[in-house]
Amino acid sequence: MLMNANEYLETVELVKQEIRTAQYRATVQVNGELLRLYHAIGTVINAHKVWGSKFVENLAADIKLSFPEMKGYSARNLKYMAKFAVRFSADEIVQAPLAQITWYHHITLMDKIKEPTAHIWYAEQAAKNGWSRNVLVHQIESGLYQRQALAEKVSNFELRLPSLQSELAIQTMKDPYIFDFIPFKTDMLEREIEEALVKDVTKLLLELGTGFAFLGNQYHLNVGGDDFYIDLLFYNLNLRCYVVIELKTGEFKPEYAGQLNFYLSAVDGILKKEQDNPSVGLLLCKSKNDLVAEYSLKDMSKPIGVSAYQVTSKLPEELEKVQKFYGELLGLPLVRSWGEPKVEGLMYGAGTSLIEIFPNAEEDLPQGAIRHFALATDDVDSIVETVRKAGYAVTMEPVNIEIMSKPSLPARIAFIIGPVGEEIELFCEKQ
């Protein structure tokens, strides 16, 4: 009997699925056995803490002597086992989702999470979404549990969707959404935020959650000969429906809900197929009055949720690393910082020199390269003339400025280009 190409491909997919399922079961089983062992060891350690502070260190040394080929039994790891045994019972650790993630994920959760309930929730999300340890850290630091599991969300999903889809849609929502990957600047326009989100769509999808497929921004719909443009259009594979997202830079207004209701009607009429569930709308505003939003949604015919969003005011990731390295690790004093409310630059004292760091580079440089550095001088003008006569470019003539840092910095500055293309700032602090 001959098999056609489609039948063969279906068979291949079936076999591949069986392999994936077996791999998953094996992973869960291995993790489960490892957690049982670690929990048992932790229980023993906790029962003998009275033996003194060196008990764990001595135990680690003896284990290493008896099992020199085995890894994972350092004093530090044994202490984590003890902590794990306190946090969970023997029955809890073999149940999903705890058994579905690695021990190193659990270490991260024990370091950063105090409540067992939150630990289990993050473990479930990590297993379901395949989060790496770094992604898990990011989600914890963004307060995902508080924003997604605990937040009081504003929507009419329960009124406009079947119970199962409504519950899933509510679980998918966050309040607020954190767009900490958007380069911050004051008075950002809606289009600028939208373009920044689309520019890094991978991080946008991570923040939105599992199941979202990006279909486009400023998505064009023609209704009766009139043109309309949806800010962001997605399809959610879990909800089995289109998701329309509208961005607003100010506080929520009732008319925003009416506009989104219209867009959802248009999407259902033009794009929605028979097998799709009703489209869902998400209105993201800079801020909202929950009661006003609730009243606005009551009589809307389409399922709509309203959430706030934040373009984070904390240090950008690179500046945060800089602060930890120069400030905490090397112990250099922070002289000034720029940006309010979001820090956009740091200046550290280094003896007779200063180090300035800004996260505004447009492209990466090779290791060891210097993009820009500053030199303090008593006479900016004379140095500019000296380098100009020597044939070097002056990209900014000397000028008096006042940098609105904390504290403020009145200075005379200029910019020149060095021998290998590096940008050099010359500045003289004015008293």
C-alpha beads as a LAMMPS data file, in Angstrom:
LAMMPS data file: protein, C-alpha beads

431 atoms
430 bonds

1 atom types
1 bond types

-500.0 500.0 xlo xhi
-500.0 500.0 ylo yhi
-500.0 500.0 zlo zhi

Masses

1 110.0

Atoms # bond

1 1 1 0.000 0.000 0.000
2 1 1 1.368 3.366 -1.034
3 1 1 1.445 6.292 1.408
4 1 1 0.913 9.802 0.071
5 1 1 3.122 12.700 1.101
6 1 1 0.606 14.163 3.565
7 1 1 0.116 10.833 5.321
8 1 1 3.875 10.411 5.584
9 1 1 4.353 13.905 7.050
10 1 1 1.545 13.299 9.551
11 1 1 3.214 10.033 10.562
12 1 1 6.570 11.764 10.991
13 1 1 4.967 14.445 13.176
14 1 1 3.245 11.763 15.254
15 1 1 6.539 9.938 15.834
16 1 1 8.313 13.207 16.685
17 1 1 5.571 14.061 19.176
18 1 1 5.957 10.667 20.839
19 1 1 9.702 11.286 21.157
20 1 1 9.139 14.758 22.661
21 1 1 6.611 13.337 25.119
22 1 1 9.030 10.610 26.190
23 1 1 11.821 13.174 26.586
24 1 1 9.562 15.343 28.708
25 1 1 8.550 12.405 30.928
26 1 1 12.197 11.438 31.329
27 1 1 13.162 15.008 32.258
28 1 1 10.380 15.246 34.823
29 1 1 11.322 11.843 36.248
30 1 1 15.018 12.759 36.542
31 1 1 14.193 16.117 38.122
32 1 1 11.756 14.443 40.477
33 1 1 14.340 11.915 41.660
34 1 1 16.960 14.636 42.085
35 1 1 14.572 16.780 44.131
36 1 1 13.695 13.786 46.318
37 1 1 17.389 13.240 47.015
38 1 1 18.085 16.921 47.700
39 1 1 15.021 17.183 49.925
40 1 1 16.108 14.117 51.921
41 1 1 19.633 15.523 52.370
42 1 1 18.207 18.906 53.351
43 1 1 15.951 17.241 55.920
44 1 1 18.940 15.471 57.493
45 1 1 20.931 18.727 57.612
46 1 1 18.044 20.580 59.259
47 1 1 17.725 17.848 61.884
48 1 1 21.400 18.215 62.872
49 1 1 21.928 21.994 62.828
50 1 1 22.705 21.815 66.542
51 1 1 26.057 20.243 65.627
52 1 1 27.481 23.669 64.923
53 1 1 28.207 26.132 62.162
54 1 1 30.867 23.940 60.516
55 1 1 28.603 20.902 60.184
56 1 1 27.633 21.638 56.560
57 1 1 31.218 22.431 55.504
58 1 1 32.485 19.188 57.071
59 1 1 29.663 17.232 55.450
60 1 1 30.531 18.656 52.019
61 1 1 34.191 17.679 52.480
62 1 1 33.306 14.118 53.522
63 1 1 30.926 13.664 50.584
64 1 1 33.670 14.810 48.216
65 1 1 36.083 12.247 49.704
66 1 1 33.567 9.424 49.359
67 1 1 32.226 10.431 45.929
68 1 1 35.011 12.429 44.220
69 1 1 33.404 12.085 40.777
70 1 1 30.073 13.597 41.855
71 1 1 29.243 17.280 41.502
72 1 1 26.648 19.396 43.260
73 1 1 27.511 18.722 46.888
74 1 1 29.367 21.887 47.825
75 1 1 28.619 23.491 51.169
76 1 1 26.703 26.224 49.365
77 1 1 24.504 23.712 47.534
78 1 1 23.913 21.692 50.705
79 1 1 22.604 24.853 52.376
80 1 1 20.190 25.313 49.468
81 1 1 19.004 21.729 50.010
82 1 1 18.297 22.550 53.643
83 1 1 16.395 25.675 52.606
84 1 1 14.416 23.682 50.029
85 1 1 13.451 21.083 52.654
86 1 1 12.101 23.838 54.907
87 1 1 10.093 25.449 52.102
88 1 1 8.359 22.336 50.728
89 1 1 7.152 19.007 52.061
90 1 1 8.291 15.675 50.619
91 1 1 4.921 15.263 48.878
92 1 1 5.002 18.722 47.251
93 1 1 8.355 18.350 45.547
94 1 1 7.374 15.442 43.313
95 1 1 4.267 17.181 42.015
96 1 1 4.199 19.335 38.941
97 1 1 5.339 21.992 38.442
98 1 1 8.241 21.776 40.916
99 1 1 9.606 18.628 39.279
100 1 1 9.497 20.198 35.806
101 1 1 12.272 22.770 36.249
102 1 1 15.974 22.416 36.973
103 1 1 17.586 22.653 40.374
104 1 1 19.311 25.871 39.271
105 1 1 15.886 27.391 38.603
106 1 1 14.925 26.420 42.156
107 1 1 18.080 28.044 43.524
108 1 1 17.137 31.270 41.747
109 1 1 13.630 31.098 43.172
110 1 1 14.917 30.450 46.688
111 1 1 17.260 33.443 46.383
112 1 1 14.620 35.840 45.110
113 1 1 11.249 34.550 46.349
114 1 1 10.148 34.172 49.975
115 1 1 6.624 32.779 49.637
116 1 1 6.228 29.103 48.628
117 1 1 3.039 29.978 46.697
118 1 1 4.920 32.450 44.491
119 1 1 7.770 29.921 44.100
120 1 1 5.311 27.323 42.773
121 1 1 3.647 29.865 40.462
122 1 1 6.948 30.925 38.905
123 1 1 7.988 27.271 38.570
124 1 1 4.759 26.550 36.686
125 1 1 5.256 29.510 34.363
126 1 1 8.910 28.618 33.746
127 1 1 7.986 25.040 32.857
128 1 1 5.036 26.043 30.651
129 1 1 6.941 28.743 28.768
130 1 1 10.389 27.136 28.680
131 1 1 12.055 30.063 30.462
132 1 1 15.809 30.010 30.880
133 1 1 17.239 31.003 34.256
134 1 1 17.984 34.516 32.943
135 1 1 14.421 34.964 31.687
136 1 1 13.130 33.711 35.034
137 1 1 15.246 36.310 36.850
138 1 1 13.894 39.040 34.564
139 1 1 10.298 38.006 35.221
140 1 1 10.818 37.933 38.977
141 1 1 12.505 41.334 39.004
142 1 1 9.652 42.778 36.925
143 1 1 7.164 41.598 39.594
144 1 1 5.314 39.290 37.199
145 1 1 3.573 37.357 39.989
146 1 1 2.135 40.536 41.475
147 1 1 1.196 41.922 38.034
148 1 1 -0.366 38.774 36.614
149 1 1 -1.476 36.506 39.456
150 1 1 -2.409 38.998 42.187
151 1 1 -3.429 42.177 40.331
152 1 1 -7.089 43.294 40.325
153 1 1 -7.688 43.437 36.584
154 1 1 -10.245 45.618 34.807
155 1 1 -12.138 43.892 31.982
156 1 1 -15.565 42.751 30.845
157 1 1 -14.294 39.318 29.830
158 1 1 -16.618 37.467 32.227
159 1 1 -19.632 39.187 30.646
160 1 1 -18.582 38.833 26.997
161 1 1 -16.687 35.526 26.750
162 1 1 -17.461 31.872 27.520
163 1 1 -16.220 30.913 30.982
164 1 1 -13.140 28.953 29.891
165 1 1 -11.960 31.611 27.433
166 1 1 -12.776 34.357 29.934
167 1 1 -10.691 32.734 32.669
168 1 1 -7.759 32.222 30.317
169 1 1 -7.973 35.807 29.016
170 1 1 -7.970 37.200 32.565
171 1 1 -4.999 35.001 33.483
172 1 1 -3.138 36.257 30.407
173 1 1 -3.599 39.945 31.342
174 1 1 -1.098 41.891 33.399
175 1 1 -1.450 45.189 35.211
176 1 1 0.758 47.059 34.704
177 1 1 2.692 45.925 31.646
178 1 1 6.405 46.700 31.959
179 1 1 8.144 47.870 28.789
180 1 1 11.594 48.266 30.335
181 1 1 13.308 47.635 27.010
182 1 1 12.051 50.907 25.483
183 1 1 14.689 53.676 25.411
184 1 1 13.191 56.292 27.693
185 1 1 12.627 59.912 26.837
186 1 1 10.182 62.451 28.161
187 1 1 6.846 63.135 26.449
188 1 1 6.967 60.104 24.178
189 1 1 4.262 59.979 21.517
190 1 1 2.041 56.935 20.998
191 1 1 3.647 56.209 17.641
192 1 1 7.150 56.379 19.220
193 1 1 6.187 53.853 21.904
194 1 1 4.587 51.624 19.285
195 1 1 7.672 51.743 17.047
196 1 1 9.931 50.978 20.028
197 1 1 7.785 47.960 20.941
198 1 1 7.868 46.626 17.396
199 1 1 11.612 47.246 17.106
200 1 1 12.192 44.686 19.848
201 1 1 9.196 42.444 19.212
202 1 1 10.860 39.453 20.907
203 1 1 10.885 41.259 24.261
204 1 1 7.375 42.546 23.594
205 1 1 6.125 38.979 23.091
206 1 1 7.929 37.889 26.262
207 1 1 6.096 40.572 28.230
208 1 1 2.716 39.768 26.645
209 1 1 3.096 36.097 27.513
210 1 1 2.807 32.708 25.891
211 1 1 0.810 32.109 22.726
212 1 1 1.035 35.561 21.113
213 1 1 1.913 35.799 17.417
214 1 1 2.641 39.284 16.069
215 1 1 0.714 40.183 12.913
216 1 1 1.630 43.823 12.470
217 1 1 1.491 47.416 13.701
218 1 1 -0.650 50.134 12.177
219 1 1 -2.587 47.215 10.723
220 1 1 -4.796 48.504 7.908
221 1 1 -8.520 47.800 7.821
222 1 1 -10.860 49.168 5.156
223 1 1 -14.415 49.537 6.423
224 1 1 -16.966 50.791 3.885
225 1 1 -14.286 52.602 1.939
226 1 1 -12.796 54.304 5.026
227 1 1 -9.299 53.478 6.241
228 1 1 -8.505 52.560 9.847
229 1 1 -5.239 51.549 11.462
230 1 1 -4.895 49.295 14.496
231 1 1 -1.881 50.052 16.707
232 1 1 -0.875 46.424 17.284
233 1 1 -2.534 43.231 16.050
234 1 1 -1.789 39.739 17.388
235 1 1 -3.220 36.249 17.229
236 1 1 -3.198 34.272 20.468
237 1 1 -2.849 30.542 19.902
238 1 1 -4.108 29.656 23.394
239 1 1 -7.182 31.883 23.214
240 1 1 -7.680 31.012 19.535
241 1 1 -8.543 34.572 18.663
242 1 1 -7.247 37.883 17.358
243 1 1 -6.009 40.321 19.993
244 1 1 -6.173 44.047 19.251
245 1 1 -3.942 46.314 21.360
246 1 1 -4.370 50.082 21.432
247 1 1 -1.762 52.352 23.093
248 1 1 -2.560 55.655 24.799
249 1 1 0.056 57.938 26.326
250 1 1 -2.297 59.563 28.843
251 1 1 -4.926 58.496 31.357
252 1 1 -7.784 56.212 30.313
253 1 1 -10.815 57.944 28.808
254 1 1 -14.202 56.283 28.162
255 1 1 -14.087 57.137 24.455
256 1 1 -10.983 54.947 24.086
257 1 1 -13.107 51.901 24.897
258 1 1 -15.630 52.880 22.205
259 1 1 -12.899 53.162 19.596
260 1 1 -11.471 49.752 20.520
261 1 1 -14.973 48.233 20.477
262 1 1 -15.322 49.393 16.865
263 1 1 -11.936 47.920 15.908
264 1 1 -12.934 44.558 17.384
265 1 1 -16.176 44.555 15.404
266 1 1 -14.200 45.277 12.245
267 1 1 -11.661 42.520 12.942
268 1 1 -14.441 40.012 13.649
269 1 1 -16.182 41.014 10.440
270 1 1 -13.123 41.092 8.167
271 1 1 -10.453 38.767 9.597
272 1 1 -12.129 36.328 11.966
273 1 1 -12.744 32.812 10.598
274 1 1 -15.423 30.359 11.674
275 1 1 -12.981 28.396 13.857
276 1 1 -11.754 31.536 15.666
277 1 1 -13.117 32.709 18.994
278 1 1 -14.365 36.305 19.379
279 1 1 -11.555 38.831 19.153
280 1 1 -10.260 40.366 22.368
281 1 1 -9.166 43.965 22.908
282 1 1 -6.523 45.289 25.270
283 1 1 -6.306 48.996 25.956
284 1 1 -2.949 50.068 27.407
285 1 1 -2.854 53.503 29.019
286 1 1 -0.225 55.392 30.962
287 1 1 -2.638 55.452 33.896
288 1 1 -6.274 54.687 34.656
289 1 1 -9.070 55.217 37.132
290 1 1 -10.284 51.680 37.744
291 1 1 -13.889 52.681 38.501
292 1 1 -14.163 54.844 35.388
293 1 1 -12.721 51.985 33.302
294 1 1 -15.152 49.472 34.823
295 1 1 -18.198 51.650 34.085
296 1 1 -16.932 52.281 30.552
297 1 1 -16.678 48.571 29.773
298 1 1 -20.034 47.450 31.219
299 1 1 -22.115 48.187 28.133
300 1 1 -19.452 47.453 25.517
301 1 1 -20.472 44.591 23.248
302 1 1 -16.918 43.300 22.718
303 1 1 -14.501 41.753 25.271
304 1 1 -12.047 44.454 26.374
305 1 1 -9.432 44.700 29.112
306 1 1 -7.792 47.879 30.390
307 1 1 -4.296 47.925 31.887
308 1 1 -1.630 50.468 32.649
309 1 1 1.855 50.247 31.213
310 1 1 5.210 51.544 32.393
311 1 1 8.288 52.618 30.557
312 1 1 10.492 51.848 33.522
313 1 1 12.212 54.620 35.449
314 1 1 14.922 52.396 36.855
315 1 1 18.440 52.184 35.512
316 1 1 18.783 50.618 32.066
317 1 1 20.263 47.123 32.235
318 1 1 23.710 48.231 31.044
319 1 1 23.857 51.174 33.439
320 1 1 22.776 48.913 36.279
321 1 1 25.727 46.637 35.494
322 1 1 28.008 49.678 35.365
323 1 1 26.759 50.869 38.745
324 1 1 27.397 47.481 40.337
325 1 1 30.870 47.186 38.762
326 1 1 32.281 50.696 39.296
327 1 1 30.253 51.721 42.310
328 1 1 29.835 48.517 44.344
329 1 1 32.669 46.299 43.159
330 1 1 35.426 48.868 42.624
331 1 1 34.087 51.306 45.197
332 1 1 34.393 54.436 43.028
333 1 1 32.365 57.416 44.260
334 1 1 29.353 58.513 42.195
335 1 1 29.945 62.185 41.428
336 1 1 26.892 62.942 39.300
337 1 1 23.946 61.348 37.519
338 1 1 21.795 62.564 34.636
339 1 1 18.153 61.995 33.850
340 1 1 14.889 62.358 35.724
341 1 1 13.027 60.180 36.500
342 1 1 15.093 57.650 34.552
343 1 1 18.863 57.762 34.933
344 1 1 20.527 58.363 31.569
345 1 1 24.157 58.837 32.608
346 1 1 26.611 58.290 35.458
347 1 1 29.881 59.988 36.389
348 1 1 32.359 58.276 38.717
349 1 1 35.446 59.748 40.348
350 1 1 38.700 57.867 39.715
351 1 1 41.395 59.768 41.593
352 1 1 42.404 62.664 39.366
353 1 1 40.211 61.353 36.538
354 1 1 36.497 60.958 35.861
355 1 1 34.559 58.166 34.155
356 1 1 31.315 59.021 32.328
357 1 1 28.918 56.325 31.162
358 1 1 25.904 56.797 28.856
359 1 1 23.627 54.030 27.403
360 1 1 23.005 55.749 24.067
361 1 1 25.284 53.865 21.705
362 1 1 23.690 52.915 18.408
363 1 1 26.034 50.029 17.606
364 1 1 28.369 47.634 19.376
365 1 1 32.128 48.105 19.375
366 1 1 34.773 45.370 19.370
367 1 1 36.283 44.348 22.702
368 1 1 38.784 46.879 24.020
369 1 1 37.510 49.756 21.885
370 1 1 36.642 53.117 23.442
371 1 1 33.715 55.061 22.028
372 1 1 33.996 58.217 24.089
373 1 1 35.898 59.525 27.082
374 1 1 36.265 62.873 28.783
375 1 1 39.340 64.805 29.912
376 1 1 39.195 67.509 32.560
377 1 1 41.352 70.553 31.864
378 1 1 41.876 74.098 33.081
379 1 1 41.781 75.568 29.561
380 1 1 39.479 73.962 26.991
381 1 1 40.103 76.643 24.344
382 1 1 43.881 76.321 24.221
383 1 1 43.743 72.534 23.876
384 1 1 41.225 72.835 21.063
385 1 1 43.544 75.182 19.180
386 1 1 46.520 72.884 19.773
387 1 1 44.811 69.803 18.356
388 1 1 43.308 71.789 15.481
389 1 1 46.764 73.006 14.411
390 1 1 47.996 69.428 14.580
391 1 1 45.346 68.429 12.021
392 1 1 42.760 66.745 14.233
393 1 1 39.028 67.342 13.803
394 1 1 37.077 69.542 16.211
395 1 1 33.484 68.319 16.179
396 1 1 32.155 70.854 18.675
397 1 1 33.674 74.229 19.372
398 1 1 34.117 75.357 23.010
399 1 1 30.826 76.387 24.595
400 1 1 29.571 77.187 28.078
401 1 1 26.800 74.911 29.326
402 1 1 25.088 73.878 32.538
403 1 1 24.490 70.147 32.782
404 1 1 21.274 69.514 34.735
405 1 1 22.748 66.737 36.804
406 1 1 22.571 66.129 40.527
407 1 1 24.355 68.323 41.567
408 1 1 24.272 70.683 38.570
409 1 1 27.477 71.082 36.593
410 1 1 28.327 74.444 34.969
411 1 1 31.146 73.766 32.517
412 1 1 32.909 74.788 29.341
413 1 1 33.153 71.867 26.924
414 1 1 34.327 70.906 23.443
415 1 1 34.616 67.700 21.420
416 1 1 37.521 66.489 19.315
417 1 1 38.375 63.292 17.424
418 1 1 41.489 61.382 18.519
419 1 1 44.072 59.479 16.439
420 1 1 42.061 56.224 16.122
421 1 1 38.615 57.757 15.733
422 1 1 37.737 58.001 19.407
423 1 1 35.563 60.895 20.528
424 1 1 37.183 62.972 23.281
425 1 1 35.315 65.457 25.394
426 1 1 37.295 68.318 26.877
427 1 1 35.666 70.020 29.792
428 1 1 36.463 72.557 32.442
429 1 1 34.204 72.759 35.457
430 1 1 33.149 76.370 36.130
431 1 1 32.914 77.533 39.713

Bonds

1 1 1 2
2 1 2 3
3 1 3 4
4 1 4 5
5 1 5 6
6 1 6 7
7 1 7 8
8 1 8 9
9 1 9 10
10 1 10 11
11 1 11 12
12 1 12 13
13 1 13 14
14 1 14 15
15 1 15 16
16 1 16 17
17 1 17 18
18 1 18 19
19 1 19 20
20 1 20 21
21 1 21 22
22 1 22 23
23 1 23 24
24 1 24 25
25 1 25 26
26 1 26 27
27 1 27 28
28 1 28 29
29 1 29 30
30 1 30 31
31 1 31 32
32 1 32 33
33 1 33 34
34 1 34 35
35 1 35 36
36 1 36 37
37 1 37 38
38 1 38 39
39 1 39 40
40 1 40 41
41 1 41 42
42 1 42 43
43 1 43 44
44 1 44 45
45 1 45 46
46 1 46 47
47 1 47 48
48 1 48 49
49 1 49 50
50 1 50 51
51 1 51 52
52 1 52 53
53 1 53 54
54 1 54 55
55 1 55 56
56 1 56 57
57 1 57 58
58 1 58 59
59 1 59 60
60 1 60 61
61 1 61 62
62 1 62 63
63 1 63 64
64 1 64 65
65 1 65 66
66 1 66 67
67 1 67 68
68 1 68 69
69 1 69 70
70 1 70 71
71 1 71 72
72 1 72 73
73 1 73 74
74 1 74 75
75 1 75 76
76 1 76 77
77 1 77 78
78 1 78 79
79 1 79 80
80 1 80 81
81 1 81 82
82 1 82 83
83 1 83 84
84 1 84 85
85 1 85 86
86 1 86 87
87 1 87 88
88 1 88 89
89 1 89 90
90 1 90 91
91 1 91 92
92 1 92 93
93 1 93 94
94 1 94 95
95 1 95 96
96 1 96 97
97 1 97 98
98 1 98 99
99 1 99 100
100 1 100 101
101 1 101 102
102 1 102 103
103 1 103 104
104 1 104 105
105 1 105 106
106 1 106 107
107 1 107 108
108 1 108 109
109 1 109 110
110 1 110 111
111 1 111 112
112 1 112 113
113 1 113 114
114 1 114 115
115 1 115 116
116 1 116 117
117 1 117 118
118 1 118 119
119 1 119 120
120 1 120 121
121 1 121 122
122 1 122 123
123 1 123 124
124 1 124 125
125 1 125 126
126 1 126 127
127 1 127 128
128 1 128 129
129 1 129 130
130 1 130 131
131 1 131 132
132 1 132 133
133 1 133 134
134 1 134 135
135 1 135 136
136 1 136 137
137 1 137 138
138 1 138 139
139 1 139 140
140 1 140 141
141 1 141 142
142 1 142 143
143 1 143 144
144 1 144 145
145 1 145 146
146 1 146 147
147 1 147 148
148 1 148 149
149 1 149 150
150 1 150 151
151 1 151 152
152 1 152 153
153 1 153 154
154 1 154 155
155 1 155 156
156 1 156 157
157 1 157 158
158 1 158 159
159 1 159 160
160 1 160 161
161 1 161 162
162 1 162 163
163 1 163 164
164 1 164 165
165 1 165 166
166 1 166 167
167 1 167 168
168 1 168 169
169 1 169 170
170 1 170 171
171 1 171 172
172 1 172 173
173 1 173 174
174 1 174 175
175 1 175 176
176 1 176 177
177 1 177 178
178 1 178 179
179 1 179 180
180 1 180 181
181 1 181 182
182 1 182 183
183 1 183 184
184 1 184 185
185 1 185 186
186 1 186 187
187 1 187 188
188 1 188 189
189 1 189 190
190 1 190 191
191 1 191 192
192 1 192 193
193 1 193 194
194 1 194 195
195 1 195 196
196 1 196 197
197 1 197 198
198 1 198 199
199 1 199 200
200 1 200 201
201 1 201 202
202 1 202 203
203 1 203 204
204 1 204 205
205 1 205 206
206 1 206 207
207 1 207 208
208 1 208 209
209 1 209 210
210 1 210 211
211 1 211 212
212 1 212 213
213 1 213 214
214 1 214 215
215 1 215 216
216 1 216 217
217 1 217 218
218 1 218 219
219 1 219 220
220 1 220 221
221 1 221 222
222 1 222 223
223 1 223 224
224 1 224 225
225 1 225 226
226 1 226 227
227 1 227 228
228 1 228 229
229 1 229 230
230 1 230 231
231 1 231 232
232 1 232 233
233 1 233 234
234 1 234 235
235 1 235 236
236 1 236 237
237 1 237 238
238 1 238 239
239 1 239 240
240 1 240 241
241 1 241 242
242 1 242 243
243 1 243 244
244 1 244 245
245 1 245 246
246 1 246 247
247 1 247 248
248 1 248 249
249 1 249 250
250 1 250 251
251 1 251 252
252 1 252 253
253 1 253 254
254 1 254 255
255 1 255 256
256 1 256 257
257 1 257 258
258 1 258 259
259 1 259 260
260 1 260 261
261 1 261 262
262 1 262 263
263 1 263 264
264 1 264 265
265 1 265 266
266 1 266 267
267 1 267 268
268 1 268 269
269 1 269 270
270 1 270 271
271 1 271 272
272 1 272 273
273 1 273 274
274 1 274 275
275 1 275 276
276 1 276 277
277 1 277 278
278 1 278 279
279 1 279 280
280 1 280 281
281 1 281 282
282 1 282 283
283 1 283 284
284 1 284 285
285 1 285 286
286 1 286 287
287 1 287 288
288 1 288 289
289 1 289 290
290 1 290 291
291 1 291 292
292 1 292 293
293 1 293 294
294 1 294 295
295 1 295 296
296 1 296 297
297 1 297 298
298 1 298 299
299 1 299 300
300 1 300 301
301 1 301 302
302 1 302 303
303 1 303 304
304 1 304 305
305 1 305 306
306 1 306 307
307 1 307 308
308 1 308 309
309 1 309 310
310 1 310 311
311 1 311 312
312 1 312 313
313 1 313 314
314 1 314 315
315 1 315 316
316 1 316 317
317 1 317 318
318 1 318 319
319 1 319 320
320 1 320 321
321 1 321 322
322 1 322 323
323 1 323 324
324 1 324 325
325 1 325 326
326 1 326 327
327 1 327 328
328 1 328 329
329 1 329 330
330 1 330 331
331 1 331 332
332 1 332 333
333 1 333 334
334 1 334 335
335 1 335 336
336 1 336 337
337 1 337 338
338 1 338 339
339 1 339 340
340 1 340 341
341 1 341 342
342 1 342 343
343 1 343 344
344 1 344 345
345 1 345 346
346 1 346 347
347 1 347 348
348 1 348 349
349 1 349 350
350 1 350 351
351 1 351 352
352 1 352 353
353 1 353 354
354 1 354 355
355 1 355 356
356 1 356 357
357 1 357 358
358 1 358 359
359 1 359 360
360 1 360 361
361 1 361 362
362 1 362 363
363 1 363 364
364 1 364 365
365 1 365 366
366 1 366 367
367 1 367 368
368 1 368 369
369 1 369 370
370 1 370 371
371 1 371 372
372 1 372 373
373 1 373 374
374 1 374 375
375 1 375 376
376 1 376 377
377 1 377 378
378 1 378 379
379 1 379 380
380 1 380 381
381 1 381 382
382 1 382 383
383 1 383 384
384 1 384 385
385 1 385 386
386 1 386 387
387 1 387 388
388 1 388 389
389 1 389 390
390 1 390 391
391 1 391 392
392 1 392 393
393 1 393 394
394 1 394 395
395 1 395 396
396 1 396 397
397 1 397 398
398 1 398 399
399 1 399 400
400 1 400 401
401 1 401 402
402 1 402 403
403 1 403 404
404 1 404 405
405 1 405 406
406 1 406 407
407 1 407 408
408 1 408 409
409 1 409 410
410 1 410 411
411 1 411 412
412 1 412 413
413 1 413 414
414 1 414 415
415 1 415 416
416 1 416 417
417 1 417 418
418 1 418 419
419 1 419 420
420 1 420 421
421 1 421 422
422 1 422 423
423 1 423 424
424 1 424 425
425 1 425 426
426 1 426 427
427 1 427 428
428 1 428 429
429 1 429 430
430 1 430 431
